[in-house]
């Protein structure tokens, strides 16, 4: 086939989708419902022509399982014809085995029955829909909701505040990354572009290291970054490049040199500015949307703390940027490439952008994960499994709080940010960068945030030194004390908790958001039962994204929101 003599091979599960169920396997690849699609894809991807009879044979089996006997007969005849033309290349044992299989298929077609020991399990689990922003999109920052706005304040930096009252359950941000990469241990098991788990993989025509979930994802990648990574992906990993270094490289590889040169005069670092839409008044790059243009300007101006870096750190990052630049140079990214030991003005410019990306991503990259559940009937056990990392320029404006006001989850690589608590107009809406007050002491949180993100947290939980979970038992009333009303609300919480434990997340979210919104009218945080309600709501949000069930080696993307 096309890969003969290249040292590469292709594994194509041409009938796997019918075993796992089309809803899981072909949600993003509608053509995969048709057995003919797999046959053609396998041949285009280098499947040996002399073994084509096996594809026809499998196609016939698929049609049998679907009880489409006329199509099965056509596929069987094609299998017989291909087998007869190529059987001289097979040993006697393989010939006898194939003849026996073809006879079994013929008997099933004649009797209109399925093959013994073969079955089809259809799972019609709905594909999740990305939720709409509550109240619509912000007019200037389209990935954020109309209820929020971005402000700048000295000592705080850019941050997100409620432009209108926000309720628990509201969707405040939905954003696709400007660029993202898989973690190295997920390369080959997940789609290299959208990062969903692979079931019927679509291979690369130029390398054997990555695969995609659909031809659409493959074609998008081939038209952008893959041509500059295909022959050098293993090199980047072998050189010890972190996921953030590879992401810095992909940001460049995903766009043309013309794209970056076109905006060069706008690339002056301003870490106080958030509304940059007026910079695109004269925007005109064929084939590139205005949103992509503005997204990169937002990315470039994210906080990098350049002034706080020590000499050794700056030197190490500069050397990594040079390394990435030399790899990019070897891919013919630059039309006018300088000699091996020198750099042209374009190359120096792109190298400086890679350096900027390395600094920005240290504080602004978001991990991408899927939600792993061990039981379909119950929510526990569960955990988040990291898949990759991406940069989401507008979502990066949410600052940290040790008492998070929002929770995020992923549908593929799309990030969804939803509110966990009600937020009054004018108050900041926070995210969480890792440590939370109810599991770690203030000193431990400050130490972790200081070493990882280089700031001293000044959130309310730190200012007031909120107690740990088991110690948060004192009720702080907002108005008059009303213990009977608080006890009545507890019933709503218990219903939500029970729904969640039994994986009825739609009902659970309805009860938990009702409880949280009403209880916040009565009390001030922290209180143990309220913290637990927020945590259970976060779990329900996770279940609205990409969900993985390792017990059956299957993935579903649930739609319970």
Secondary structure, 3 states (H helix, E strand, C coil): CCCCCCCCCCCCCCCHHHHHCHHHHCCCCHHHHCHHHHHHHHHHCCCCHHHHHHHHHHHHHHHHHCCCHHHHHHHHHHHHHHHHHHHHHCCHHHHHHHHHHHHHHHHHHHHCCCCCCCCCCCCCCCCCCCCCCCCCECCCCCCEECCEEEEEECCCEEEEEECCCECCCCEEEEECCCEEEECHHHECCECCCCCCECCCCEECCCCCCCEECCHHHHHHHHCCCHHHCCCCHHHHHHCCCCHHHHHHHHHHHCCCHHHHHHCHHHCCCCCCCCCCHHHHCCCCCCCCCHHHHHHHHHHHCCCCCHHHCCHHHHHHHHHHHHHHHHHHHHCCCCCCCCCCCCCCHHHHHHHHHHHHHHHHHHHHEEEEEEEEECCCCCCCCEEEEEEEEEECCCHHHCCECCCCCEEEEEECCEEEEEECCCECCCCECCECCCCCCCCCCHHHHHHHHHHHHCCCCCCHHHHCCCCCHHHCCCCEECCCCCHHHHHHHHHHHHHHHHHHHCCCHHHHHHHHHHHHHHHCCCEECCCHHHHHHHHHHHHHHHCCCEEEEHHHCEEEECCCC
